[in-house]
Amino acid sequence: MQEGQTNILGFEKYEQKYGEFKNALLSLNEIVSWETFLPILNKAFNKVKKAKSGRKPFDRVLMFKILILKTQYNLSDDQTEYQIYDRRSFREFLGLTIEDRIPDAKTIWLYQEQLTKAGVVKELFEHYEQHLSESGYRAQKGQIIDASIIPVPKQRNSREENATIKEGKIPEAWESQPHKLSQKDTDARWTKKNGVSYYGYKNHIDIDVKHKLVRDYEVTDASVHDSQVVDEIIDPNNTNADVYADSAYRSAEQEQKFAEDGYRSKVHHKGKRNKPLSEFKQKVNKGRSKIRAKVEHVFGNQMMMMGGKLMRCIGITRAKTVIGLRNLVYNMNRFMFLNRQKNELGIAQEILVSV
């Protein structure tokens, strides 16, 4: 057999075997109407001057899908470019062939930076959340609020420098060193949890009990107490008035506000020094924990599916973009799971009826 024939047969065998595997990313293309994001994406670029010469810019929806890949696998810009070249599954998801021009790392960075400057990521999230509600996944059976610390690389600053940063100022020595300043995150803050210190930001989210979809979120520095952003993330559209949260959200003022706003507080009871919780309240907390634990599944999914919590960005403006995209990608994956579950249930019911 000639060498050319061997290569053809080998290629056919490869294609046959590859076709036996399902590209999970293509399932996203089946459930996400990417073009519906275009009006929001266009808003981010409506003030960008178009060059009269040079190469034609990449399609904005294509670039948005690249950011979805970057977020899904927690990739750097360089790694995102490389993986598109290396992974056939990535190119299929993006609708690219080996002959097509692929955006380089700098182009990917610039695109995300433009979305960040325009501040449209929250709008992209809200657009998709509305789509979820209209697709039969309304917020139901109450809501759960919680926050997760998102660490960033620790800053090796002096006490004087940290004190200046806490005052909202930039250390004088840094201003004359722009390269050093560009590597310093002056927006992130320290916090302690269970005796361990963390430096970074917080992802405050609200999910519904029935579908475990993120309905709203807010990003703050890590020093902001969880209870300070309840009003910003609580969902007034949930069909049930129950609100679940851990004891960090419990205070007399917050309990009163929940009642005034028409919510039923299911916040964990909190013990006090020399006054432990009664057996009854411990039992109540245990019952609420079974439901509240659902929010931990969301944070756990983001950590495992998206390569961990640590972010590759500096400053709260960029952190809002990265964390917002993580919440959006989580909802896309969750929607895919719920649809698959619904279809499998429908098939099972059809089989039972036929039997």
WONORMO-V129885 format. One record per helix or strand of 2 or more residues. SS is the DSSP state (helix for helix, strand for strand). FROM is the first residue (numbers start at 1). TO is the last residue. If there is no record, write none. Layout:
[[SS;FROM;TO] [SS;FROM;TO]]
This chain:
[[helix;3;19] [helix;24;31] [helix;34;45] [helix;60;72] [helix;77;86] [helix;88;94] [helix;105;118] [helix;121;134] [strand;143;151] [helix;159;166] [helix;172;175] [helix;178;181] [strand;189;193] [strand;196;208] [strand;214;221] [helix;226;233] [strand;242;245] [helix;247;249] [helix;252;260] [strand;264;267] [helix;279;292] [helix;294;305] [helix;316;354]]
